[in-house]
Amino acid sequence: MLVKLISEILAETPESQEVDIRGWVRTRREMKNLIFVEVNDGSCLSGIQCTFDRNRVGGYDAETNSALASLNTGAALAIRGQLIHSPASGQQVEVSAISLRIIGEAPAVDSIAASSIAASSIAANHEANPAWLNIPAYPLQKKRHSMEFLREIAHLRPRTNTFGAVLRVRSRMAFAIHRYFSERGFRYIHTPIITAGDAEGAGAMFQVTTLDMEKPAKGDSKQIDYANDFFGKKTFLTVSGQLEAETCALALSRVYTFGPTFRAENSNTVRHLAEFWMVEPEIAFADLQDNMALAEDFLKYIFKTALEESAEDLAFFSSHIEKGIIETLTHVVNSQFAHISYTDAIAELEKAAAGGAVFEFKPQWGCDLQSEHERFLTEKVAKGPVIVTDYPKGIKAFYMKQNDDGKTVRAMDVLVPRLGEIIGGSQREDNLEKLCRRMLDMGMHLEDYAWYLDLRRYGSVPHAGFGLGFERLIQYITGMANIRDVIPYPRAVGQAEF
């Protein structure tokens, strides 16, 4: 039987019932005859205070006394005690401890572990350099650590308040996403991670190969012969599961993917990762209006869930990371999303620039909107979330449905205050001739996408979908400044540790 989590124990009515605590020491302090040990097991932001009284009738056993004498921050332990009302402010309950056992030590100062294994063959083989046996002091002491430092110890940072809260919110939002789509008749589709095609047409992809890159097999043309590679052709890590999801949508009507995607862009910014998770719904018998309605309803549901089910963690983020995030999320939930065409958005930005607004990038028709433009539209023009539609086809992907004007496509970007773009999507081109022409104009090889074109040959229907970067969503909900701090182990330019 699993022991109860601290989150469960904190929810109990204290009636001096006996409880077992398992967790890690956050703080240890002494006051006269009392020793206070705060323990946290990651199940919630709050820890539970366990009180040891040196004047306790009958005293403590030898193991408990020894453990109390050597107890350090970070140590894993087991405590048995009685759950009682707490006389201290800021907490409803505490544990009057009966016994303590250290499960795993965490030294407070650098030490050498050689004594316990000096006789082993491993130690014998490293007598000339025993430094590997050093156990450094537990790095997470009771002080504020920089985000940069915590990235260097990503294997330990989940034990901090900040990253424990991030991971709890991340877990809760992932579950909410699955719940949202399941309740609305969507089927969860696992699209391939390894692919031979580029869904975005951008070319920034990681190659997958079993060839020896120091001595690649070459044919008569002196080019690499991929016929000898594992898949018999050039393959990559996927940038999107959208194209494969479309095939399932045109059979099951409503589907979604939620999995890892990869982009080899050399972008060393706080908004980019090389490995990240994408949520991509696809809906058959749907147009751009249906797509926008789904995106708005989806975001409101996710934010409302965060406010209701992650209230403790959001209060922490609002207090310690980004003030006002609860109000921002509440505002989005209660807003009617404004709609504006790309052409009208550019006109608004040009008008603002003429009136004195300063933009680093000049807004002009035909260029993509920058983050500063998106934030201006949400925070100054609409004063709330905005959906921008009908972008120039020259700056959008090949699969987007073309409008009758021949210049724009039925694309949409959902913009939210404080961030800018959070969702990008479109109605997909369901006309075979127009799709082929567009792909040829972009220099794409139709034979590589024959299977995708078959969807337009056999029972083609209007369909639409969008993509949501999961880490971007978690960034927005938590207020974390750097996207590398909302995923357990970030992969970015020059960063693949752990």
C-alpha distance (Angstrom), angle and dihedral (degrees) to the residues before:
residue distance angle dihedral
M1 . . .
L2 3.81 . .
V3 3.79 116.7 .
K4 3.77 116.2 -113.8
L5 3.77 118.1 -91.8
I6 3.78 118.4 -117.5
S7 3.82 89.3 -115.3
E8 3.81 88.0 60.1
I9 3.78 94.1 45.9
L10 3.81 92.4 49.6
A11 3.82 88.8 56.0
E12 3.82 93.0 55.7
T13 3.80 125.0 99.1
P14 3.82 106.6 -111.7
E15 3.81 110.5 -120.0
S16 3.81 99.7 152.2
Q17 3.80 89.0 -90.9
E18 3.78 116.4 160.1
V19 3.82 115.5 -104.6
D20 3.79 135.8 -178.0
I21 3.80 117.7 -137.9
R22 3.78 124.4 -160.4
G23 3.78 121.8 -178.9
W24 3.78 148.4 87.4
V25 3.78 128.6 -62.5
R26 3.79 113.3 -105.9
T27 3.82 97.9 172.8
R28 3.79 139.2 -0.7
R29 3.80 122.3 -166.1
E30 3.78 135.8 165.7
M31 3.81 129.7 -143.9
K32 3.81 119.3 178.2
N33 3.81 104.6 -60.4
L34 3.81 95.6 -10.8
I35 3.79 130.0 89.2
F36 3.80 117.0 -164.1
V37 3.79 119.3 -158.4
E38 3.80 119.5 -176.0
V39 3.79 112.5 -154.3
N40 3.79 127.6 -167.6
D41 3.80 127.8 -175.4
G42 3.83 98.6 -176.2
S43 3.80 94.8 -109.9
C44 3.80 89.8 113.3
L45 3.78 139.7 -1.1
S46 3.80 93.5 -102.5
G47 3.75 121.9 78.4
I48 3.78 124.8 -154.1
Q49 3.79 123.3 -115.0
C50 3.78 116.1 -129.6
T51 3.80 115.8 -164.9
F52 3.79 124.8 -153.4
D53 3.82 117.1 -165.2
R54 3.81 115.8 -157.7
N55 3.82 88.5 -158.5
R56 3.79 92.4 55.0
V57 3.80 111.6 142.2
G58 3.78 107.8 -101.8
G59 3.81 91.1 11.6
Y60 3.81 124.2 -129.4
D61 3.77 129.9 -61.2
A62 3.80 121.4 -99.8
E63 3.83 94.0 -100.2
T64 3.80 92.1 54.4
N65 3.82 93.7 47.2
S66 3.80 91.2 48.5
A67 3.81 91.5 47.8
L68 3.81 92.4 49.7
A69 3.80 90.3 52.7
S70 3.82 93.6 54.0
L71 3.80 102.1 31.5
N72 3.82 115.1 133.1
T73 3.78 136.7 178.3
G74 3.80 110.6 -82.9
A75 3.79 96.7 28.0
A76 3.81 117.2 135.4
L77 3.77 113.7 -129.2
A78 3.77 149.6 167.0
I79 3.80 120.2 -132.6
R80 3.78 128.7 -175.5
G81 3.78 119.5 -163.6
Q82 3.79 148.9 121.6
L83 3.80 122.8 -74.0
I84 3.82 108.3 -128.4
H85 3.81 140.0 163.3
S86 3.78 110.1 -82.7
P87 3.80 118.6 -125.9
A88 3.80 90.1 -159.4
S89 3.79 122.2 94.4
G90 3.78 119.7 -110.4
Q91 3.78 96.6 34.3
Q92 3.78 133.5 71.8
V93 3.79 100.4 -158.9
E94 3.77 140.9 19.4
V95 3.78 137.7 179.0
S96 3.78 121.8 -107.0
A97 3.80 96.1 -147.7
I98 3.79 123.9 -130.7
S99 3.81 101.0 173.3
L100 3.80 141.5 3.3
R101 3.77 132.0 -157.9
I102 3.80 125.6 -179.1
I103 3.80 110.6 -135.7
G104 3.79 97.8 178.9
E105 3.80 127.1 10.2
A106 3.80 125.6 -136.6
P107 3.82 111.4 -163.6
A108 3.79 117.0 -137.5
V109 3.81 92.8 -152.3
D110 3.79 133.5 36.0
S111 3.79 111.6 -80.8
I112 3.78 142.2 173.7
A113 3.79 120.1 -117.2
A114 3.79 93.8 -170.1
S115 3.79 94.5 104.5
S116 3.79 92.6 69.2
I117 3.78 95.7 50.3
A118 3.79 104.3 20.8
A119 3.78 91.1 117.0
S120 3.77 93.8 53.4
S121 3.77 123.2 103.9
I122 3.80 88.9 -119.5
A123 3.79 91.9 60.4
A124 3.78 91.4 42.8
N125 3.77 91.2 56.1
H126 3.80 91.3 53.2
E127 3.82 100.8 44.4
A128 3.77 90.8 120.2
N129 3.80 92.1 56.3
P130 3.80 113.4 23.3
A131 3.82 93.2 163.8
W132 3.80 91.1 107.6
L133 3.81 87.2 67.0
N134 3.81 92.1 61.5
I135 3.81 114.4 112.4
P136 3.81 108.0 -152.4
A137 3.78 119.7 -144.6
Y138 3.81 115.4 -85.9
P139 3.82 101.6 -87.1
L140 3.82 99.0 -149.1
Q141 3.77 103.2 78.8
K142 3.81 125.1 159.8
K143 3.79 99.2 -75.3
R144 3.79 138.7 86.6
H145 3.79 112.9 -80.2
S146 3.79 123.5 -161.5
M147 3.81 119.5 -112.6
E148 3.80 88.8 -122.1
F149 3.81 91.5 57.1
L150 3.80 92.0 46.7
R151 3.81 90.9 53.5
E152 3.80 86.9 59.5
I153 3.81 89.5 58.5
A154 3.79 98.2 36.8
H155 3.81 89.6 150.8
L156 3.82 89.8 64.7
R157 3.79 103.3 31.9
P158 3.85 94.1 86.8
R159 3.82 85.2 73.5
T160 3.82 91.5 66.1
N161 3.79 121.1 90.2
T162 3.80 92.3 -116.0
F163 3.78 98.6 51.3
G164 3.77 94.6 37.1
A165 3.80 86.6 57.0
V166 3.82 91.9 46.2
L167 3.79 92.2 52.9
R168 3.79 93.3 46.3
V169 3.81 91.4 51.0
R170 3.79 90.4 45.2
S171 3.81 91.0 52.8
R172 3.79 93.2 46.1
M173 3.81 93.1 48.8
A174 3.81 92.4 48.3
F175 3.79 89.4 53.8
A176 3.82 90.9 46.3
I177 3.81 90.8 53.1
H178 3.79 92.2 53.6
R179 3.80 90.6 44.9
Y180 3.80 93.1 50.1
F181 3.78 95.2 53.0
S182 3.80 95.3 39.2
E183 3.80 91.2 54.4
R184 3.81 89.7 53.2
G185 3.78 99.1 51.4
F186 3.81 99.1 -97.7
R187 3.80 120.0 145.5
Y188 3.80 119.4 -138.8
I189 3.81 109.8 -123.7
H190 3.81 125.4 -165.9
T191 3.79 105.3 -145.1
P192 3.82 121.0 -166.5
I193 3.79 122.4 -85.8
I194 3.82 92.1 -157.7
T195 3.80 114.6 61.1
A196 3.78 141.2 164.9
G197 3.82 94.2 -147.7
D198 3.79 136.6 68.7
A199 3.80 110.3 -128.4
E200 3.80 93.2 -167.3
G201 3.80 100.2 39.1
A202 3.80 88.9 -133.1
G203 3.80 99.0 114.2
A204 3.84 96.1 -141.4
M205 3.80 95.2 128.7
F206 3.81 137.5 136.9
Q207 3.79 112.9 -119.6
V208 3.81 120.7 -130.5
T209 3.79 117.4 -152.4
T210 3.80 143.9 149.0
L211 3.80 92.5 -156.7
D212 3.79 118.0 115.2
M213 3.79 100.5 -107.2
E214 3.80 90.8 -160.0
K215 3.81 89.5 58.0
P216 3.82 106.7 17.3
A217 3.79 116.5 -173.8
K218 3.79 109.3 -104.8
G219 3.79 130.3 -166.2
D220 3.77 129.8 -146.6
S221 3.80 90.9 -71.5
K222 3.80 89.9 59.1
Q223 3.80 87.6 -120.8
I224 3.79 120.5 125.0
D225 3.80 109.4 -83.7
Y226 3.79 105.8 -137.0
A227 3.80 90.9 -177.2
N228 3.80 84.6 85.8
D229 3.80 93.2 50.5
F230 3.81 121.5 102.4
F231 3.81 95.3 -97.4
G232 3.78 95.8 31.0
K233 3.80 92.4 -118.3
K234 3.78 141.9 54.3
T235 3.82 109.6 -71.2
F236 3.81 137.2 -178.6
L237 3.77 144.7 -171.6
T238 3.79 107.6 -90.9
V239 3.80 123.9 -101.5
S240 3.81 91.5 -163.9
G241 3.78 141.7 1.8
Q242 3.79 91.6 -145.2
L243 3.81 101.2 106.7
E244 3.80 93.0 50.5
A245 3.81 90.2 43.4
E246 3.81 88.9 56.3
T247 3.79 90.1 59.4
C248 3.80 89.9 55.9
A249 3.81 94.1 43.0
L250 3.80 88.9 57.2
A251 3.78 87.7 58.5
L252 3.82 105.4 32.2
S253 3.84 98.5 29.6
R254 3.81 97.0 -137.3
V255 3.79 124.3 40.9
Y256 3.79 139.6 148.7
T257 3.77 138.1 -165.2
F258 3.78 126.4 -148.5
G259 3.75 114.8 -179.6
P260 3.80 148.4 105.0
T261 3.80 120.8 -55.7
F262 3.79 131.0 -177.5
R263 3.79 136.6 -146.1
A264 3.78 125.3 -179.3
E265 3.78 95.9 -152.3
N266 3.79 112.7 146.7
S267 3.81 91.0 -130.8
N268 3.78 114.3 139.7
T269 3.81 97.0 -174.9
V270 3.80 138.0 123.0
R271 3.83 89.3 -105.8
H272 3.81 101.8 51.7
L273 3.79 135.8 78.8
A274 3.79 129.4 173.6
E275 3.82 90.9 -143.2
F276 3.78 119.4 36.4
W277 3.79 141.2 144.6
M278 3.80 124.0 -103.8
V279 3.79 132.3 -160.7
E280 3.81 110.1 -153.5
P281 3.81 122.2 175.0
E282 3.82 120.7 -173.0
I283 3.81 122.9 -165.3
A284 3.80 127.5 -167.9
F285 3.80 123.0 -145.8
A286 3.81 89.5 28.2
D287 3.78 137.7 118.7
L288 3.80 135.4 -161.5
Q289 3.80 93.0 -77.8
D290 3.81 91.0 55.2
N291 3.79 89.7 47.7
M292 3.80 93.3 52.4
A293 3.79 91.8 48.2
L294 3.81 91.0 51.0
A295 3.82 92.8 48.4
E296 3.81 92.8 50.2
D297 3.79 93.9 46.7
F298 3.81 91.3 45.7
L299 3.81 95.0 52.4
K300 3.79 92.9 46.1
Y301 3.80 90.4 50.9
I302 3.81 93.2 49.7
F303 3.81 94.3 46.5
K304 3.80 91.9 45.8
T305 3.80 89.5 51.2
A306 3.80 90.4 51.0
L307 3.79 91.6 51.2
E308 3.79 93.3 48.4
E309 3.80 103.6 35.3
S310 3.82 102.4 31.4
A311 3.80 97.7 38.6
E312 3.81 95.8 131.4
D313 3.80 93.6 50.5
L314 3.81 93.2 43.9
A315 3.80 90.0 52.0
F316 3.81 87.6 54.3
F317 3.80 92.2 50.4
S318 3.80 91.5 47.3
S319 3.80 90.5 51.2
H320 3.81 100.3 40.7
I321 3.81 109.4 20.3
E322 3.82 115.1 24.8
K323 3.77 122.7 1.1
G324 3.78 115.0 -139.8
I325 3.81 99.4 25.4
I326 3.81 92.0 123.4
E327 3.81 90.2 53.6
T328 3.82 90.7 46.4
L329 3.80 93.2 52.3
T330 3.80 91.5 44.7
H331 3.81 90.1 51.1
V332 3.81 91.9 52.5
V333 3.81 91.7 48.2
N334 3.81 91.3 52.0
S335 3.82 96.5 41.9
Q336 3.76 131.0 98.7
F337 3.80 102.9 -133.1
A338 3.81 111.9 -118.6
H339 3.81 119.1 -131.0
I340 3.79 124.0 -144.9
S341 3.79 133.3 163.0
Y342 3.78 119.7 -119.8
T343 3.81 89.3 -116.1
D344 3.80 92.1 54.7
A345 3.81 90.9 43.8
I346 3.81 90.8 55.4
A347 3.81 89.1 48.4
E348 3.82 90.0 53.3
L349 3.80 91.5 49.1
E350 3.81 93.2 47.2
K351 3.80 89.4 49.1
A352 3.80 90.1 51.0
A353 3.81 92.0 48.4
A354 3.80 90.4 50.9
G355 3.80 88.1 51.2
G356 3.79 93.7 54.9
A357 3.81 105.0 -85.3
V358 3.80 109.9 143.7
F359 3.81 119.7 -136.6
E360 3.77 125.7 178.1
F361 3.82 88.8 -147.0
K362 3.78 117.5 45.8
P363 3.81 110.8 -122.7
Q364 3.80 111.6 -127.4
W365 3.78 135.9 154.1
G366 3.80 112.4 -90.4
C367 3.80 96.4 31.8
D368 3.78 124.2 100.1
L369 3.79 118.3 -106.0
Q370 3.79 113.8 -102.0
S371 3.80 125.0 -142.1
E372 3.81 90.9 -101.2
H373 3.82 89.8 54.7
E374 3.79 92.6 47.9
R375 3.79 92.7 49.9
F376 3.81 91.4 47.9
L377 3.80 90.7 53.2
T378 3.81 92.6 50.5
E379 3.79 100.5 37.2
K380 3.82 102.4 34.3
V381 3.80 108.9 20.8
A382 3.82 106.0 33.4
K383 3.82 97.4 14.0
G384 3.77 87.5 -145.2
P385 3.81 142.7 38.5
V386 3.81 117.1 -29.3
I387 3.81 134.2 -165.8
V388 3.81 112.3 -150.7
T389 3.81 115.1 -159.3
D390 3.80 142.5 -177.0
Y391 3.79 102.6 37.2
P392 3.82 124.2 -173.4
K393 3.78 107.9 -83.5
G394 3.81 90.8 -132.3
I395 3.80 92.3 71.3
K396 3.81 97.5 41.8
A397 3.79 136.5 75.2
F398 3.80 124.4 -83.0
Y399 3.81 95.9 -112.5
M400 3.81 97.1 62.1
K401 3.81 117.1 111.4
Q402 3.78 113.7 -106.3
N403 3.78 121.2 -127.0
D404 3.78 122.0 -130.3
D405 3.81 91.4 -104.8
G406 3.83 89.7 71.5
K407 3.81 90.4 -134.8
T408 3.80 105.7 74.5
V409 3.78 138.8 45.5
R410 3.80 133.0 -144.5
A411 3.77 94.1 -101.8
M412 3.78 127.8 143.1
D413 3.79 135.4 -163.4
V414 3.80 119.7 -167.4
L415 3.80 110.6 -144.5
V416 3.80 125.2 -166.2
P417 3.81 131.2 -169.6
R418 3.81 117.1 -92.0
L419 3.82 93.7 19.1
G420 3.78 114.8 38.0
E421 3.81 118.5 -148.7
I422 3.79 114.4 31.6
I423 3.83 100.5 155.4
G424 3.79 131.7 31.6
G425 3.78 124.0 -172.3
S426 3.78 148.4 133.4
Q427 3.73 148.5 -167.4
R428 3.79 105.1 -89.4
E429 3.80 122.5 -121.2
D430 3.80 106.2 -103.9
N431 3.82 96.3 175.6
L432 3.81 109.4 97.9
E433 3.81 96.7 -154.7
K434 3.80 94.6 48.7
L435 3.80 92.4 45.8
C436 3.81 93.2 50.3
R437 3.78 92.2 47.9
R438 3.79 91.9 50.1
M439 3.81 92.4 49.0
L440 3.80 92.0 49.6
D441 3.80 90.5 49.1
M442 3.80 87.8 55.8
G443 3.80 92.5 50.6
M444 3.79 95.0 -110.1
H445 3.81 122.8 150.9
L446 3.79 109.7 -120.1
E447 3.80 92.9 -155.9
D448 3.80 89.7 64.0
Y449 3.81 89.3 59.3
A450 3.80 99.9 37.8
W451 3.81 91.2 123.4
Y452 3.81 90.9 51.8
L453 3.80 92.0 49.3
D454 3.82 89.8 51.9
L455 3.80 87.4 70.5
R456 3.81 86.8 66.7
R457 3.81 92.3 46.2
Y458 3.78 99.6 51.3
G459 3.78 118.8 47.9
S460 3.78 97.9 -28.5
V461 3.81 116.0 -168.9
P462 3.81 135.9 175.1
H463 3.79 108.3 -87.5
A464 3.78 138.4 166.3
G465 3.78 143.6 -175.2
F466 3.76 146.7 163.2
G467 3.78 143.1 -143.3
L468 3.78 128.9 -128.0
G469 3.79 121.2 -169.5
F470 3.81 103.2 -135.1
E471 3.80 94.6 -152.2
R472 3.81 90.4 50.4
L473 3.81 87.7 53.5
I474 3.81 92.5 50.5
Q475 3.80 89.9 47.5
Y476 3.78 90.0 54.7
I477 3.79 94.9 47.3
T478 3.81 95.9 46.1
G479 3.80 100.7 34.8
M480 3.81 91.6 -129.2
A481 3.81 108.3 161.9
N482 3.80 99.0 -146.4
I483 3.80 123.5 52.2
R484 3.81 89.0 -145.3
D485 3.78 87.7 70.1
V486 3.81 97.4 60.7
I487 3.81 97.7 59.7
P488 3.82 123.2 63.4
Y489 3.79 96.9 -125.0
P490 3.82 114.3 16.1
R491 3.77 121.4 -147.8
A492 3.79 113.3 -157.1
V493 3.79 139.8 136.6
G494 3.80 106.9 -39.8
Q495 3.81 92.1 -5.2
A496 3.80 122.2 108.2
E497 3.80 103.1 126.7
F498 3.81 124.3 144.5
